[in-house]
Amino acid sequence: MGGSGASGHQADAAGMAFAAAELERLAAMIQAAAEPLCGAWFCALRLAPQPDRLCAPVTSRLPDCGTGRALEQMLDQVCAQPCDADSSGLVVREDLSGHPRVLVALPLCSARGRVLGAMALVFEAARWGGRGSVMCQEVARIAAALLDATAVRLRLERELRDMSLRVARLQRLSQIDPLTELENSASFERKVRDRLGETAQPAVLILLDIDHFKQINDLYGHQFGDRYLRMISGALAGCAPEGAVVGRIGGDEFGVFADLDPGALGWSEALMLRLRDAVQRAASLTGKPDLGRVSMGASLFPAQATDYVTLFKLADAALYAAKDAGRGTHAIFDALAPQPFVPRDLSRRFARAMAGDEVLPHFQPIVDLQTGRCTGYEVLARWKQPGRDPLAAGSFAAVFEDQDLAATLTRSMLLQSLEAVRGTPGFCAKDQRLSLGLNVTSFDLLNPGFLSDLDTALAAAAMGWEALTIEVTERIMLGEPEGQVFRALADLRRRGARIALDDFGMGYGGLRHLAGWPVDVLKIDRHFVRDLGRTPRDGAVIEAVLGLARRIGCRVVAEGIETPSQLACLRLMGCDAGQGHVFAAALDAAALATAPLSYDLDRLSDLMTAAQ
């Protein structure tokens, strides 16, 4: 990319040198033919600079004497004059160097009247006269025609050469990713397909994904994100074996296709380790210790697949197996291992599941930690699997990145949950004591008709806006205040719904959102609750959040309470509410009718004491 300008200048220089050499050869031929034809003792040519930078001026070698200097002056004089159809432009003078000679110069003009150059001849005085001037003009006409035709041919050749270079540059530009200058997705696939079709040489396809790249963009900004991508691409290209195909095949995903060394055991594993080390070395230059984590998956040719589509699918499955194992690791496809959902297949399967009513709402109780009263439920999507436990949303999180599927899921959860609680005590308009926590995405809040759909659904269920808590993550709030997301949340709050900031403490810039965004509830992520009582740091974080919430008037809900000890600590800290398996697992719709409206917190504490 960066060298295209330099290569263009080099091509121009080479073209000019070629044209000059061609014209010099032609000038030598004309010079050699003009002397016997005209009876001249010496002939010299000067070719004017060619247009379009075809070549520089070309001048025959002149004698190093007074005659040569006189010829040079005459050539300058003739070249400086325009072509005149009514005049031959012939210039004749005697040789003043003491020799009995006549110096003659005349222009070389194209058929279109452009000065191509000049020709100068030296005659012995005894041989000049008669038809000498006529012969000079005829030779000059022939020479001009040859020069003109040659210049046209050279220009056409140069244009063809320049066009070929431009086509090659454009073709290359169409193959590379403009940010990283690696192969783009289409070019990567094409080159790997070509390699697969050319040889049976064992090879490995590695897919590499930058862990948490969206959060990196959110935290450090997109300019830094672009620079980080360029650093990683440079590390991969520099570390990949000679002849490997390296490409950027997605926003934060890269591919490497390399031949295997059949005699080296563990070669694929060693290559992935080298790639990881190269990425970590590049990331260390940023001075940010949290960067440099990547997940990788690989598949083998021809041992596991012989075509590109299958090879890619298997490497993709291995990549997501590595992510399921905790990210920051790598895996080679294993047909015997259980395979996770791969986002490229997930959309199609999830759409079918939605159409088949296989995705259902479950309800996790939210309990007041001071009174034990159930204050409502968070609606959680569960995907029914034949012969298996229902899948939680974390198993199909990629759905939330698909605008159509995410919007369809939100609407389905809303309508199904409202139908499930219809007639349940605490949810009717006359007895509005419980609320439903509905998780929404940025796609929902950016949809102008979303609030109207909510209003219609609530009215059909005979429920008020007060029954609804809209749960959003910090990532959704990364936009600017007064944007569409902000306006939608503010409008929801004005209508009576509460706004809960979910997974608080795990996103980026959460404190900034508390300053001006419409937030009523902070939900502390289960990560901080998990080690409560074992590590002072998590307890300090929760206490800080509780203190902050009291000052700004927000209610706090702790997520993921699994043990009586965690419950006891949160109650001592003064946390408002909580949810988790210590109270109940997420309930299906049928279990709602018999779900308790209050929980005996003292009994749960006694369980803790008995366990000790």
N, C-alpha and C positions, 0 to 999 in steps of 0.2 A: 504493500500500500504506500508506505512512505517513500519507496524508491521509484514510483512510477514517473514522477517528474524528472528525476535524474536519468532514468532510462530513456525518456522521451528526448531529452537534450542529447544524449549519446547517439540515439537513432538519427536525429537531425544532423549531427556532426558527421556521422558515417555517410549519410545520404549526400551531403555537400561534398565530401571527399570523393565519393564515387562519381558524382556529376563532374567535378573538376577534372578528374582523371579521364573521363570520357571525352570531355571537350578538349583537353590537351592533346589526346590522341587524334581527334578530328582536326585540330589546328595543325598538327604536324603533317597529316596527310594532305591538307590543303596547301600548306607551305611547300611540301615536296612536289606537288603537281603544278603549282602556279609558276614556279621558276622556269621549267622547260616550256610550258604553254605560252608564257608571255615573253620568253627570252630574257628574263630578269637574272641579274647576278645574285640577288638576295631577296628573300620575302620574309616579312614578319607580320604577325597577327596580334591584335589585342581584342579580347572578347569582353564586352561590357558586363558588369554584375548582372546576374540573372534575377528576375523577379521571384517573389515567394521564397527567398533565401535558398534558391536552387544551388548556386555556387558563387564564390567570390570571383573577382576579375581574373582573367587568364591572359598572360602576355608572353609571347615568344621570347627566347633569349636573344638579346641585341648585342651587336659588337661593342666592345669596350673601347670606343674611340669617338672622334668627333662625328663621324657618320652615324654611329649608334645613338648618340645624344640628340642629333638632328631628327632621326627617325622617331625617337620617343616624343619629341615636341610635336611632330606632325600627327602622331597617333592621338596624342592628347587633344590637339586642335580639332581633329575630325570627329572624335568620339563626343566632344562637347557640343557639336552642332546637330540640330534635328535633321531627320531625313527630309529631303525635298524632292517631290516627284518630278519637278520641272528642272532639276539640276542634278548632275552626276556627283557633285560634291568633290570632284577631283582636285587635289592640291599637288602642284608640281613646283619643285625648286631645284636649283643646282646644288651639287655637293660642294660646300665651302671648305672642305678639308684639304683641298689641293688636288683631288683626283678628278679626272674627266668623267663624272657620273651625274645621273639625274635621279633625284629622289621623288617618288610618287606616293601619295596616300589618298585613299578613298574609303568612304563609309561602307559598312555591310548592313543593309537594311532589310527588315522582314517585309513580307507582302502587306502587313498591316501598318507599315511605316514606323516600326520601332527600331531604334538603333541597337544592333546586335554587337557592334564593335567596329573595328577598322582594320584595313590591310595596307601595309606599306611595302613598296618594292624599290629595289635599287637597280638601275640600268646603267650599263656602260653608255656613255654619251653617244657613241657611234651607232648603238643599236636602238636608241629611242627615236621615235618619230613614225611617220606613216600610220600604221594601224595599232601602234603600241597602246595608245589610250583606249581604243575600242576593245582590244583584247583584255586590258586590265579591268574594264568595266564588266565584260562578260564573265571573266573569272570571279570577280567580286560578287556578281549576281548568283552564280552557281554556289559559291562558298556560303553566301547568306542563306540560300535555300536549304543547304545541308545543315547549317547551324540551327536554323529555325526549326526544322523537322526534328533534329536531335534534341533540342531544348524541350520541345513539346513532348517527345517520348520520355525524356527524363522526368519531366513534371508529372506525367501520368504514372510512371513507375513509382515516383515518390508518393503520390497520392494513394496509390494502391498499397504501398508499404505502410503508410501512416494509417490507412483504414484497417489493415490487418492488425497493426499494433493496438488500435483503439478497440477492435473487436475482441482481441485477446485480453485486453485490460478489463473490458466490460464483462466478458465471460468469467474472468477470475473474480471480479467484484461480486458477481451473482453467486459465486460459490462460497464466499467467506462471510463470516459474521462481522459486521462493521465495528462492533465494540472490541472484540477480543482478537480479531484477525485469524481465528481458527476456521476450520471448515464449518459452514452452517449445517443445519439439520439435513436439508435435502442433499447437499454435496457429500456429507458424511455417509448418508445411506447409499448414495450412488457409488461412491468409491469402495465402500465395504462390499456391496453387491458385486462389483466388478472383480474384487479380489477373490470372493468366494467362488465366482465362476471361472477364474483363471487357473486355480491350483487346488490341490488337496493338502497343501501344507497346513499342519495343525496351527490353530490360531485361537486367540482369546478375545472376547468382546467384554469390555469393562464399562459399566455405567457408573458415574460418580455424581453425587448430589451434595451440595453444600448444606450442612445442617443449619437450620433456623435462619436461612438467608433473609426471609421477610422481616424477622425481628431485627436483624442487623441493619437492614435498610431503614426500618422505623427508628432505630436508636441513633444511628450515625448519619443518616441522610442518604439520598439516592446517588449523589456524586461520589461519596465514599464507597457505596455499594458497587458502582461501576468500576472504580479504581481497584477494588478488591477482586472483582471478576477478572480484570486484566492481569492482576498479579497471579491469580490461580491459573489462568490460561497459559501464562508464560512459564509457570512452574511445570505444568503438565507437558507442554510442548518440549521444554528443555530436558525433561526426565524420560520421556517416551523413547522406546528403542528406535533405531534407525529404520526408516521405512514404515513406521506406524502411522495410522490415520487418527488424527486427534481433532475433535470437533466440539462445538457448543450446540447441544441438541435441544436445549430448553433454557428458560430464564436462569436457573441456577444448576443446570444439569449438563454434564459433559460426557463424551464418549471417547474411548480409546480402543482401537482395533490393532492388535499386534500379532506377528507370527510367534509361535511357540518354539522353544528349543526342545526337540523331542527327547534329547538325552539328559535334560536337566529336570530332576524331580522338584516339584514344588515351584516351578517357574512362575506360574500365574500368581501364586500367593506372594512370591518375592516381588513381582512387578507391582502388585497393589500396595505392598509395604513401601516400596520406593516412591510410588506416586504420593502416598500419604505423607512421607517424610518431606518430599519436595514442597507440598502444599503448606505443611507446618513451618518449614523454613521461610517460605515467602510470607506467610501470615505474621511471623515474628517480627518482620520489618515494619509492621504497622504500629508496633508498641502497644497492641491491645491483646492481652493474654487470653481473652475469651474467644478468639478467632482461630481458624485453622482446622476445625472439626469437619470431616466429610464422611459420608457413608458410601460404600461401593458394593456393587454386585457384578458377578461375572458369569459367563457361560462359555462353553468350549466347542470349537469347531474342529473336526466333524464329530467328535465323540458324543455331543449332546444334541446337536442340530446341524443341518446342512444348508438351510436357507435363512435369509436375513430376518424374515418376520419371526420365525420361531426362535432364532438365536437371540433376538432383541427381547422377545417376550420372556425367555428364561432368565436373561440377565436382569431384566426389570423385576421379576419375581424375587431373584436373589437380593437385589438392592433393597426391596421393601422388607425382606426377611432381616436384613442387616439393620434397618431402621426399627423394626419391631424388637430387635435384640437390645435396643438402647441407643442407637445412633453412634456415630463416631467409630464404626467398625466396618468389616467387609465380609462378604460371603460369596462362595461359588455355588451355583445352582445345585441343589440336591433334590432329586425326584422323590426321595423317600420322606423328606421333611414336609410338615404341613405348610401349605402356601397361604400367605396373607392376601388380602385384597390388594390388587394393583390398580391405581387410579385410572389407568387407561382402559381397564375392563370394568371398573367399578360403576361408572356412569350408566352403562348399558344395563348391568345387572340390577342396579338400584332403581332405575326407572321401571323395570319390570316388576320389582318388588312393590313399589308404590302402587302400580296399577293393580297388583294382586292383593292389596290390603295386607301386606306382610310387614309393613312398618307401622307400629302402634305406639300410642303414648303410654308411658308408665309415670307414676306419681310418687315423688320423694317427699315425705312430710318435712315441714319446717316447723321447729318447736321453739317456743319461748323458753329460754334457759332459766328464767326466774320462776315462772308459774307452771311450766310443763304443758301449757296449752298449745295445741296445734294451730298455727296461724295461717297455714296454707300449704301448697304443694308446688314443687318445681316440676314442670313437665319435661320428661326425658324421652327421647325417641329410642325405641328398641326394634331391631330387625329380627323377625322370627326366622330361625334356621331349622330345617327338617332334621330331627334327631339330635339337635344341639341346643344349648342355652341361647336365648336371644342375645344378639350382639349390641353392645353399647355404642354410643355415638362415636367414641374415640376410634372404633374399628373402621368407620367409614367417614372419617373427618374430611377426606378430599371432596366429599359431596358439597361441603359448604363453600368451596371455591367455584362451583358451577352455578351460574346465576339462575338458570331455569330450575335445576333440581333443588337448589337452596330455597327458592321462593315456593316451589311446590311443597317441599317438606314443611316449611313454616305454616303454610295454609292448612295442610293436612293435620298437623299437630294441634293447631288452634281449633279447627272444627271438631275433631275427634275428642279432644279434651273437654270442650264445652258440652258436647253431647254426653260424655261420661259423667260429668258432675251435675247434669240437669236433675233437679229434684233432690240433690244431696243436701242434707242440713248444713247450713253455714254458707251456701252459695246462692240461694235465691235472693231476689231483690229485697224482700222484706226481712231477710235474716242474713245480711251480708257481713259475715265474720271471717270468712276464709278468702284467700286469694290464690290465683294461679300464676306461677312464674313461667313466662313464655320466652324462650331463647330466640332471638332474631339476629339476622345478619345485616351487613351494610346494604346488601341488595334490597332487602325489605324496606329499610329506611329511606333508600334512594328512590323507591317506587312511589310516584305521586298518588297512586290509588290505594296504598297500603292502609292508611288510617280509615279510609272509607270502608274497606273490606272488614276491618276490625269492628267498626261501628255497627255494620250490618250483622256480623256474626254475634256480637254481644246482644243486640236487640232481639235477634231470633231466639237466643237462649234465655231471654228475660233476665239478663244480668247487666249491672252497671259497670262503668269504667273502673270503679274502685276495686273490682274483683281481679283486676289485671295488674301484674308486675312485669314490666318489659326488662328482660335481662340482656345486657350487651357486654362485650369484652372491651378492654382498654384499646385494643387494636382498632375497633370500630370508631373510637373517639379520637383517632389520630389526625382527623381533619381539622380545619380551622373553625373556630366559633362563628356562628352566623351562616355556616354552610348548610346544605340540605339535610345532612344527618342531625346537626344541632337543632335545626328548625323542627324536624320531625319529632325529636325527643321532647323538645319544649312544648310542642302541641299536644303530644300524648300526656304530658304532665298536667297541662292546663285542663284537659278533659277529665282528669281524675286518676289516671293510671300512675303507678309508682315506677321509678327508673332505678334498676339495680346494676351496679358496676360489678360484673362477674370476674372471678379469678383475680381479685385485686392483689397486687404485689408481684404478679408474674409477667406483666406486660412492660411497656416502656413509656415513661412519661406520665404515669398514673396520677401523681400529685398535681400535675399541671391541669388535669381534667377536673379536679375538685374545685378549682378556683372559680370557674365560670360556667361549667356545664351543669345541666339539670340532672342531679343525682340525689336519690333518697336513701339508697341502701348500698352498703359496701359488703361484698361477699369475699371473705378471706379464703384464699386458695388452700386446698387440702395439703399442699406441700408444707405449709407452715404449721398445720395442725398435726401432721403425722408424727413429728418428733417432739411434740410438746411434752414437757416434763423430763425429757432426756437431754436436750441441748438448750442452754440458756438463751442462745441467739434467737431461736424461733419464738420463744416466749416474749423476748424483748420486742420483736417485730410486731407481734399481736398486740401487746400493751401499747405500743406507739400508735398503731392503727386505731385502737379503741379511744385513746386520748384525742387523736385528731378528729375522729368521727363525732365525739361529744361536742367538740368546739364548733364544728360546722353543721351540727344538727342532723347527722346521718345515723341510721340504724345499721348495726353490724350483724351479719350472719356468717358463722364459721362453717365451712364445708368439710366433708370427709371425716366427721367424728366417728371413730370406730370403736373406741374403748371407754369404759367408765372413767379411767384416769384422765383421759383427754377432756371428757365432759366436766369432771370436777375442776380441773384447772381453768377451763373457760368460764365456768360459773364464778369461781373466785375472782377472776379478772373483771367480771361484770359484763361479759359478752351478752348481747341482746338475745340472739337466737342461733340455732344451729341445725344441721341436717347431717345424716349419715347412718350407717348400719347399726350404730348403738341404739337408735330408735326403731328403725325398720328399713329393710331394703326397699327399693322402688316398687310400688304396688301396681298391679295391672288394674284395668278399669273395674273388673268384677269385684276386686277386694276393697274398693273405695267405700262401698256401702257399710262395711263392717269395720272400717279403720277407726282406731281410737281418736277421740277429739282432744284427749289429754294424756300425758305420760307421767308416771310416778318417778320423778327424778331422784327422790330419796331412795327408792328401791334400787335404782341403778347404781347409786353411790354405795349401797350396802353390798351389791354384787362385787364392787371394787374391793371393799374391805374384806369380804369373804375370800376373794381370790388372793389377797395378800397373806 
